[in-house]
Amino acid sequence: MFWRGVVLFAAAIFLSGCVSDQVGTDYAAIAQKIGPPKTGQSRIVVLQEKRQGLSMAFCACDMKLDGEPIGKVTVGTYVYADRPAGRHQLVASETLFPGDTKHDFSTVSGRTYYVLIRSSARHDAVAGAGLAGGLIGIAAASVVTADSQNTGPAELFPLDEMAAKTTLTELQLAQ
């Protein structure tokens, strides 16, 4: 009876990854479907590359654009939003992480802007200390890294269109 439950549980875990193949959520298909930004608007796309090997350098960041949530970017996903051209602020935060990453930028009507998100040095230090020392390690690393130049969980890098489109071919729209 016990082994039957274990096998059923393992099957449920295995099959849960097969719920959706997310066909149609790649950026090229979505961009073709929705078209370019409307007049007076610009599009901001925030993306996180797929994990490289066994690297633990990633973050699951809740993204806000001008104070409005636009989605959670995790490894291998992207989010996008259309906003009026002008000055904007992109904020990356992570649940239970002590700090936010902010990126101020300006946009022009009709253009698409791509922003690559990677985990910050502080995020990697806190996560590593958490793996090694549990909650005490997280607390100690948070205090030691509190005066970091970037106190948030992410680094935000503007990407040129060619590099972004190459990277986006492997990513899926965040849910």
C-alpha positions in Angstrom: 0.0 0.0 0.0 2.8 2.4 0.9 4.7 1.8 -2.4 1.5 2.2 -4.4 1.1 5.7 -2.8 4.8 6.5 -3.5 4.4 5.5 -7.2 1.2 7.5 -7.6 2.8 10.5 -6.0 5.8 10.2 -8.3 3.6 9.9 -11.3 1.6 12.9 -10.3 4.8 15.0 -9.9 6.1 13.7 -13.3 2.9 14.5 -15.1 2.4 17.9 -13.6 5.2 19.2 -15.9 3.0 18.1 -18.9 0.0 20.2 -18.1 0.8 22.7 -20.9 3.3 22.9 -23.6 2.7 26.7 -23.8 2.5 26.6 -27.6 2.0 30.1 -28.9 3.6 31.9 -26.0 6.9 32.5 -27.7 7.7 36.1 -28.3 7.7 36.0 -32.1 4.1 34.5 -32.2 2.8 37.0 -29.7 4.5 40.0 -31.4 3.0 38.9 -34.7 -0.4 38.5 -33.1 -0.5 41.9 -31.2 1.5 43.9 -33.7 3.7 46.8 -32.9 3.0 49.3 -30.1 0.1 51.6 -30.8 0.7 55.3 -31.7 2.1 57.1 -28.7 3.0 53.8 -26.9 6.3 51.9 -26.5 6.7 48.3 -25.5 9.0 47.1 -22.7 10.0 43.4 -22.6 11.8 42.0 -19.5 13.4 38.7 -20.0 15.6 36.2 -18.0 17.8 33.7 -19.9 17.6 30.0 -19.4 19.9 28.6 -16.7 23.4 27.8 -17.8 24.4 24.3 -16.6 23.9 23.8 -12.9 24.2 27.5 -12.1 22.1 28.7 -9.1 22.4 32.3 -10.3 18.8 33.2 -11.0 16.0 35.1 -9.4 12.2 34.9 -9.5 11.5 38.6 -9.6 8.1 40.3 -9.4 8.4 43.1 -12.0 6.6 46.5 -11.7 6.6 49.1 -14.4 5.8 52.6 -13.1 4.4 51.0 -9.9 2.1 48.6 -11.7 2.8 44.8 -11.6 3.5 43.4 -15.0 4.4 39.8 -14.0 7.0 37.5 -12.4 10.1 36.7 -14.5 11.7 33.4 -13.7 14.4 31.4 -15.5 13.5 31.1 -19.2 10.6 33.5 -19.2 9.7 37.0 -20.2 6.9 39.6 -19.6 6.0 42.6 -21.6 3.9 45.8 -21.3 2.9 48.6 -23.5 3.1 52.1 -21.9 3.0 55.7 -23.2 6.3 57.0 -24.4 8.4 58.9 -21.9 10.1 58.3 -18.5 9.6 55.0 -16.8 10.8 53.1 -13.8 11.2 49.3 -13.7 11.4 47.7 -10.3 12.4 44.1 -9.6 11.6 42.6 -6.2 11.7 39.1 -4.8 9.6 37.7 -2.0 11.5 37.8 1.3 14.5 39.5 -0.3 15.6 42.6 1.6 15.7 45.2 -1.2 14.6 46.2 -4.7 16.4 46.8 -7.9 15.3 50.0 -9.8 16.0 51.0 -13.4 15.0 54.4 -14.8 14.8 54.9 -18.5 13.1 56.8 -21.3 11.2 55.4 -24.3 10.2 56.7 -27.7 6.8 56.1 -29.3 6.6 53.0 -31.5 9.8 51.3 -30.3 10.3 48.2 -28.3 12.8 48.1 -25.4 14.3 44.9 -24.1 15.7 44.5 -20.5 17.7 41.5 -19.5 17.4 40.4 -15.8 20.1 38.5 -14.0 20.6 37.8 -10.3 22.7 40.4 -8.5 25.9 39.7 -6.6 24.0 40.4 -3.4 21.3 37.9 -4.3 23.8 35.2 -5.1 25.6 35.9 -1.7 22.4 35.7 0.3 21.2 32.6 -1.6 24.6 30.9 -1.1 24.7 31.7 2.6 21.1 30.4 2.9 22.2 27.1 1.4 25.2 26.8 3.7 23.8 28.3 6.9 20.0 28.3 6.6 18.1 31.2 8.1 21.1 32.3 10.1 23.2 32.4 7.0 20.6 34.4 5.1 20.3 36.9 8.0 24.1 37.2 8.3 24.6 37.7 4.5 21.8 40.2 4.4 23.5 42.3 7.0 27.0 42.0 5.5 25.8 42.9 2.0 23.4 45.7 3.1 25.7 48.4 1.8 26.1 46.9 -1.6 25.8 49.3 -4.6 22.7 47.3 -5.7 20.7 46.2 -2.7 18.1 44.4 -4.9 17.8 40.8 -6.1 18.6 41.6 -9.8 20.8 43.4 -12.3 18.8 45.0 -15.1 20.6 45.4 -18.5 19.2 47.1 -21.6 19.6 44.7 -24.6 19.8 45.6 -28.3 17.0 44.2 -30.5 19.1 41.6 -32.3 20.5 40.1 -29.1 17.0 40.2 -27.4 15.3 38.5 -30.3 17.9 35.7 -30.4 17.5 35.2 -26.6 13.7 35.4 -26.8 13.5 32.4 -29.3 14.2 30.1 -26.3 11.9 31.7 -23.8 8.2 31.4 -22.8 5.7 34.1 -21.7 5.5 34.1 -17.9 2.1 33.2 -16.5 
